[in-house]
Amino acid sequence: MRILITGATGSVGRNVVEQLIALDPAVELRALTRNLAADLPEGVEIAVGDLAEPQTLAEAFTGVDAVHFINFAGDQYAPLPEADAVVALAEAAGVRRATVLGGRDEGALEQALVKSPIETTFLHPVEFMSNALMWWAETIKSGQPIREPFGDRLSAMVHPADIGAVAAKVLLDGGYDGQELVITGPEVVSIPDRFRALSAAVGREIEFVELTVEEAHENWAANGMGEDMIAFLTEALGNTPEEGKTVSGTVEAVTGRPARTFEQWAVEHADAFR
Ligand SMILES: NC(=O)c1ccc[n+]([C@@H]2O[C@H](COP(=O)([O-])OP(=O)(O)OC[C@H]3O[C@@H](n4cnc5c(N)ncnc54)[C@H](OP(=O)(O)O)[C@@H]3O)[C@@H](O)[C@H]2O)c1
């Protein structure tokens, strides 16, 4: 069996690759990237291509049985401009099964897959534990407190390795055709829970200072964040949907093992905060 992983150099795709290798070391893996020099595990074939330019993808799909898809192109997560053409290429190459990483904007890729004969499973992870790397690592390393709004928010946040583990199991064994799988961690975590776990992992107290929404908007804008992203973050953090703060049990149901905790994630990544 040969599996193509798109977004393979990203925080989720990298874990899809690792979990596929762990589950079935004999499976043939091909990673789609725009960068020929991408750093991927040994034995993973690299296919250079751009999801925004379907004419660059023909070789990537050749001989592939299953695909893990991202639904965006570019670093701002814009929806795929020619999703129908991408799915048509996959279908023509004989792809039988797909998983799709759900994101902020969904639409064209998902619709094209629903219309195709490709067995598709829609993965809907909630907030990634790994966001702490992007949002907090530099500030914590410099010894500054974390300043954010919504100090009372709750999240059933998920370890990216568990998103990878669910995707890997579905890609290899199927069984979830047409289903949407909401993927969460094993517990609902508060802001104080996060800082307790990170402080314990890093070995010193990390301070949290709650900002008003207006103060946060000023900070985000001063750091170059666009209006769209500010609106998205305000809604996602300030008005988290029930789904984002409810444990789904998908990881255990699909993989047979419990979902990883934030404490575990914090210990694994402590060096990035020291
Ligand atoms: N962060 C969260 O809490 C959260 C929660 C739920 C859902 N999500 C969703 O997760 C997705 C982001 O996943 P991630 O964090 O794994 O991404 P990421 O770490 O930002 O990596 C982006 C990946 O997309 C690839 N890529 C981007 N444009 C491409 C293009 N035109 N053609 C081919 N590949 C392209 C990149 O590949 P190369 O650079 O190697 O070409 C890279 O592997 C978004 O849809 C987001 O909405 C995020």
PDBQT file of the ligand as one rigid body, heavy atoms in Angstrom, charges set to zero:
ROOT
HETATM    1  N1  LIG A 301      -3.847  25.142  15.340  1.00  0.00    +0.000 N 
HETATM    2  C1  LIG A 301      -5.006  24.668  15.775  1.00  0.00    +0.000 C 
HETATM    3  O1  LIG A 301      -5.343  24.723  16.968  1.00  0.00    +0.000 OA
HETATM    4  C2  LIG A 301      -5.948  24.012  14.781  1.00  0.00    +0.000 A 
HETATM    5  C3  LIG A 301      -7.093  23.357  15.260  1.00  0.00    +0.000 A 
HETATM    6  C4  LIG A 301      -7.942  22.717  14.357  1.00  0.00    +0.000 A 
HETATM    7  C5  LIG A 301      -7.643  22.744  13.001  1.00  0.00    +0.000 A 
HETATM    8  N2  LIG A 301      -6.517  23.398  12.568  1.00  0.00    +0.000 N 
HETATM    9  C6  LIG A 301      -6.235  23.400  11.122  1.00  0.00    +0.000 C 
HETATM   10  O2  LIG A 301      -5.024  22.693  10.863  1.00  0.00    +0.000 OA
HETATM   11  C7  LIG A 301      -4.500  23.191   9.631  1.00  0.00    +0.000 C 
HETATM   12  C8  LIG A 301      -3.019  23.513   9.806  1.00  0.00    +0.000 C 
HETATM   13  O3  LIG A 301      -2.321  22.324   9.972  1.00  0.00    +0.000 OA
HETATM   14  P1  LIG A 301      -0.830  22.307  10.490  1.00  0.00    +0.000 P 
HETATM   15  O4  LIG A 301      -0.780  23.084  11.783  1.00  0.00    +0.000 OA
HETATM   16  O5  LIG A 301      -0.338  20.917  10.471  1.00  0.00    +0.000 OA
HETATM   17  O6  LIG A 301      -0.122  23.198   9.369  1.00  0.00    +0.000 OA
HETATM   18  P2  LIG A 301       1.298  23.894   9.407  1.00  0.00    +0.000 P 
HETATM   19  O7  LIG A 301       2.124  23.329  10.520  1.00  0.00    +0.000 OA
HETATM   20  O8  LIG A 301       1.093  25.360   9.319  1.00  0.00    +0.000 OA
HETATM   21  O9  LIG A 301       1.927  23.384   8.044  1.00  0.00    +0.000 OA
HETATM   22  C9  LIG A 301       1.395  23.742   6.805  1.00  0.00    +0.000 C 
HETATM   23  C10 LIG A 301       1.615  22.581   5.843  1.00  0.00    +0.000 C 
HETATM   24  O10 LIG A 301       0.865  22.834   4.657  1.00  0.00    +0.000 OA
HETATM   25  C11 LIG A 301       1.705  22.611   3.557  1.00  0.00    +0.000 C 
HETATM   26  N3  LIG A 301       1.267  23.502   2.471  1.00  0.00    +0.000 N 
HETATM   27  C12 LIG A 301       0.894  24.795   2.612  1.00  0.00    +0.000 A 
HETATM   28  N4  LIG A 301       0.570  25.286   1.405  1.00  0.00    +0.000 NA
HETATM   29  C13 LIG A 301       0.735  24.287   0.507  1.00  0.00    +0.000 A 
HETATM   30  C14 LIG A 301       0.568  24.210  -0.886  1.00  0.00    +0.000 A 
HETATM   31  N5  LIG A 301       0.165  25.260  -1.635  1.00  0.00    +0.000 N 
HETATM   32  N6  LIG A 301       0.827  23.017  -1.503  1.00  0.00    +0.000 NA
HETATM   33  C15 LIG A 301       1.267  21.969  -0.789  1.00  0.00    +0.000 A 
HETATM   34  N7  LIG A 301       1.447  21.988   0.557  1.00  0.00    +0.000 NA
HETATM   35  C16 LIG A 301       1.195  23.146   1.186  1.00  0.00    +0.000 A 
HETATM   36  C17 LIG A 301       3.097  22.915   4.023  1.00  0.00    +0.000 C 
HETATM   37  O11 LIG A 301       3.982  22.186   3.230  1.00  0.00    +0.000 OA
HETATM   38  P3  LIG A 301       5.404  22.717   2.647  1.00  0.00    +0.000 P 
HETATM   39  O12 LIG A 301       5.684  24.051   3.316  1.00  0.00    +0.000 OA
HETATM   40  O13 LIG A 301       6.375  21.641   3.010  1.00  0.00    +0.000 OA
HETATM   41  O14 LIG A 301       5.179  22.831   1.187  1.00  0.00    +0.000 OA
HETATM   42  C18 LIG A 301       3.054  22.390   5.462  1.00  0.00    +0.000 C 
HETATM   43  O15 LIG A 301       3.347  21.017   5.494  1.00  0.00    +0.000 OA
HETATM   44  C19 LIG A 301      -5.329  24.406   9.224  1.00  0.00    +0.000 C 
HETATM   45  O16 LIG A 301      -6.296  23.996   8.294  1.00  0.00    +0.000 OA
HETATM   46  C20 LIG A 301      -5.978  24.790  10.543  1.00  0.00    +0.000 C 
HETATM   47  O17 LIG A 301      -7.194  25.501  10.345  1.00  0.00    +0.000 OA
HETATM   48  C21 LIG A 301      -5.657  24.020  13.431  1.00  0.00    +0.000 A 
ENDROOT
TORSDOF 0
